[in-house]
Amino acid sequence: MLYQIHRYPAELIDVVWIAGGRRVVIRPVLPQDEGLTAAFFGDLTAPARYDRFMGPMRNLPPELIKRFTNVDYADHMALVAEVFKDGREIVVAEARYVRGADPSVAEFAVSVADEWQSRGLAGRLLSKLLCRAASAGVQRMVGETLATNGRMLHLARKAGFAVTRSPDVRGVMLLEKRVRAAPAHSPCHASAAAHRHALAAA
C-alpha cells in the first residue's frame, strides 16, 4: 500500500510525568523507529504479544515493522511512548489507529510493556488517538480484543467504549465508540489534557 505522507504532527509531542515519577515522551512514530519498534514488541512477554495480535507471534516480520513505522499520519496514525536510559531511547508503549475503505471508521490498538502497566500510559495514548481521530474526521473508533484481556477491556470501558461479544468469533470482544467532532481550533494535545483525569488510572 502506498501512502501520501502528510506533515509530521509535531503538535502531538508531549512530555508527561507518570505514576512513580518517571518522565515519558509521547510522540508520533517516525520511519527511523523500526529498530525501537522491533525491540519493543520483541521484549513484550508472550502473553502480552498474544493479547496484542490475538494469536502467537514470537517475532514481528520485517514488513510488518516497516508498516508500523511508515505511516501517513492521516489514515494511519501511530504514537509511541518512550523513556531514555543511559542515553538510549526505549519505547515502552505504542498506540495506533488505521482507517480502511470507510474513512469515517478507524480501528485502534494499544500496547504497553508489562513493567509499565497501571501507570496511566494506555489512557494517555488512547486519549490522544481519539482526539486526533476526531480532528481527522473519524466518526467511529472500533477494535477487537480477547475476552481474557482484562486490561484492554478495562481501558475501553473507562474511555467510553461499548463492549459486546463478537457474534462470529468465540472469545472475542468488540469495542466501539462514537467519536465527537473536535473544533478546528482545538489542538489535540490540549484536548487530550481534558481526558487525562478520567483515563489516568487506566
WOJOWO-V436755 format. One record per run of one state. SS is the DSSP state (A for helix, B for strand, O for the rest). FROM is the first residue (numbers start at 1). TO is the last residue. Records with the same first field share a line. If there is no record, write none. Layout:
SS = FROM-TO, FROM-TO
//
This chain:
O = 1-9, 13-13, 19-21, 29-30, 44-45, 54-61, 70-75, 86-87, 100-104, 113-113, 117-120, 136-139, 147-149, 159-161, 166-171, 179-187, 200-202
A = 10-12, 31-43, 46-53, 62-69, 114-116, 121-135, 150-158, 188-199
B = 14-18, 22-28, 76-85, 88-99, 105-112, 140-146, 162-165, 172-178
//
